[in-house]
Amino acid sequence: MSATATPLPAASRSYALWAALSRNRLSWVGLGLLLIIILTALLAPWLAPHDPLQQHIIARLEPPSAEFWLGTDSYGRDVLSRIIYGTRISLLVGFVAIMIAMLIGTTLGVLAGYLGGLFDRLVMGLVDVLLSFPTLVLGLMVAAMLGASLENLIIAIAITEIAPFVRVARAPTIALRNRDFIEAGRALGYGPGRLMGVHILPNMISDVIVLGSLWMASAIRTEASLSFIGLGVPPPTATWGSMIREGFEHILDAWWLTVFPSLAILLTVLALNLLGDALRDAIDPKLRSE
Amino acid sequence: MIRFAIKRLLLAIPTLLAMLTAVFILVRLVPGDPAAVMLGDQASAEALRALRTQLGLDLPLYQQYLSFLGSVLSGDLGIAMSSGRPVLTEVMNVLPWTLQLTAAAIVIGTLMGLPLGVWAALRRNAWPDYLGRMLSLTGLSFPAFVSAILMLLVFAIHLGWFPVISAATTGSRTEQLRNLALPAFNLGLIMMAYVMRVTRSSMLGVMSEDYIRTARAKGIRPTRLILRHGLRNALIPIITVVGLYFGTLIGNSVLTEIVFNRPGLGKLILGALNVRDYTLLQGLMIVFASCVILVNLLTDLIYGLVDPRVKYQ
């Protein structure tokens, strides 16, 4: 990210984003995939051929068949239906965690950039500390300390993703805070809250959102990894990571238990990366690849 | 150079202290009494009290903090509750395994990523470039445990080229290499994707500079032009990414060790999680974060070596 460059006005920003999206063909593939994945999550009850929790006792560890398209697991549960329902958890955790990280990170970043001084140094110290822990290790620790549940998983992942948002919000705030239009606002007697919220924030909000879509891929990867380690949403809820964890015990005789959820994770993260890549090109001309 | 190194070293101290403070607070945030959690529901009141005294939990918070800082800074990470051995000993026992794995991954990732990135940049918008970009984006999308499982399925279980459990403590050199190969390639290929991507974009930037045009006009041989004038100037962002990637590499090595059932810090941390050994977890967190801080420091020092201008800033 270019740290000191003056941000473009918001309107030309949105145009640049749109232009970058329509130019990059791969981003359409990403967008299409992502739409399908979101629809799958929303329509899960109608799409899933079976109840994801129903155990077919006589059909345990069955390979893919006409009845169970992607096979069944060791409890006789339908793998396809569990993958379809797992989409909900992955998207929910990824989205909510990034929203929380975005909210906290951007607020801290704008405040630090605007206020400067001791507060700025404290916030940047916090960022340094957060960045000194490997993402997975930090997520793993927080999740382990809080205990396994959906809410705690979201909190753990949100904490690991705060730092980049602080950085991306702070740099333009510093560049903007002494500009004429902010001075004019100050002269008119606007309070700091109004200056930051109404006059500074809109200048960077598209960057923040683009970063959000980029980091959602990382959040979903972390969710899957934590679930694989056993720190995700507790069973019997279907999540991709925990499906792979359970399937891993049968890796020698039931490949379908690990391969299909793996493909689901891969496709979702790839879709977000394809989209995020094009968006990043748009906000950072230095990295532009075309 | 020495002055630059010392200055940079001093800057790492506050980060280190802040990191230790964060670990201290995080461990104290565990709901309930750590002693009760460690001993389980059946523990007697006396056992609880004894453990609380042993852990220093009955002291005022600021004293706990100071003694924590004091012992960590003197290299004492406490006693692992599950094994009764010092945390540092536990870590040192398995550290060579993890170092071997991550070092092999860095070698594979850099040796393959650098040339491929340069090639993609030189053949911009031709098929090597498209193929390379697709490959690197796919590599970036793999959670390390997913790629590890797929490699295990194909190369170890289906084709039988490599052992399923990569933990040869004995055996010949070739046997050990065969054990290292799959985990190392799993980590290395993901890292290759990162290195390739940043090499490509950095080279693209450098190759359009005026001095490249000048050098080309002087009639310098293409290899010399690409390596000395191009790549050398493109190295700084590449080193930055490799340095930043280290944190991800550690996380990925944890997952890889678990999948390939290979001894190392990853399996140690999983074991500590399963028995809720908070002393060991706390120690491991300090070890991991210190590694990252150290690598950041090294990255900055390498800047000074690669680009003489950095030293004078």
Interface residues (C-beta under 8 A of the other chain):
Chain A: G125 L126 D128 V129 L131 S132 F133 P134 T135 L136 V137 L140 M141 V142 A144 M145 L146 G147 A217 R221 A224 S225 F228 I229 G230 L231 I244 F248 I251 L252 W255 T258 V259 S262 I265 L266 V269 L270 N273 L274 D277 K286 L287 S289
Chain B: P14 T15 A18 M19 A22 L26 V27 L29 V30 P31 R133 L137 T138 L140 S141 F142 P143 A144 F145 V146 I149 L150 L152 L153 I157 V164 S201 L204 G205 G247 T248 I250 G251 N252 V254 L255 I258 V259 I269 L270 L273 R276 L281 L284 M285 F288 A289 V292 I293 N296
